[in-house]
Amino acid sequence: MQVFRQFFIASFPFSKLLALALLALAAALALPSLGSAQAPVVAPEDVSTPTPTPLALPSPAPAPTGPDFAAPQPMARTLHLAGDAPVTYTVQPGDTLFSVALEMGLDLTDVPCAVAPTFTVEQPLVIGDVLSAPPANVLCHEVAPGETVESIAARYRVDPAQIRSLPWNRLPAEGEAALVPRTHLRVPLILSPGRTAIDADLDFLLTMLNMPVDTSPFIVFAQKSASRKPTTPIGPVPADWPYGSGRFTWPVYGWLSQGYRFDHRAIDIAAPQGTPVTAADRGIVIRAGWNNQGYGRFVVIDHQIDYVTLYAHLDRIFVQEGEVVGQGQVIGTVGSTGNSTGPHLHFEIRDFGRLTNPLELLTAP
Ligand SMILES: [Zn+2]
């Protein structure tokens, strides 16, 4: 989503931005419980009794005050809960940017900002290096030729001092440092004081993007199924056919307990421990085992059509790496392993390594 936002903020005229903000508001009105406090996980006994809470419109975040820019507050990028220790990962033999993104739960484009500010994607990863995930409210920017801290700050509508204040960037507090093209800067997404009305629109949009989405799958189905194009079934395929259809089915029957947000680019589906988890599409298992960075026991399936799906916190795993699985095949069971507060499936869809909103790709049941 940061990629999306980067494009979005950089390229969209603000009339469009405002229109999108209004769209987001319209979406908010369609949801029953935006703005309500949300438990991280819905207990299984609550699953069958959805109780919509009264609509509460979000109020935009208050503008920062004070003569100086406050140091950006890091916001934990976590699988589920804020306030966890930063996610670190030690580079293993054979690792690539893609495998590191999977292990750390990062978008592929954010991995360079877990390595070092001097890192370029042409450089090899160093075995044994300890990588640290950037906070969720930080954007990873690849420096283009001719760019300066000022021009980058202007692009993201933040103050240059906020970029310089991040120790990770290793920039001098004053003066223009020469930036090396292809290296990376962390850009905090915090708006500076003294904003214009246009800034307020952006602020509101960011507020909307930051809202936890707590809604029922039934509403989601109603929203999404209307615009979905029908797909043509390709018929039976050989057992070892490794290619997915691009038409994803729900991996577990349960309750949507966490939606897709900037700091949780996945969905959580709560279900009783032991509920079967199925492959959302045909593909090859590229990971089946334990992950130390919070996923717990997890399975990753490469659908060979640019899409990869990830299933985390599993109790049991029934597949092995290298195995071809069919759509709907049981690959494991719901559990609460890793960074999890109760039985649920954490489900990601990655498109070319970029985390996308599964709700926009899952078919209605
Ligand atoms: Zn999750």
Residues whose N, C-alpha, C, O or C-beta is under 5 A from the ligand:
A	BS01	ZN	L79 H80 A266 I267 D268 H346
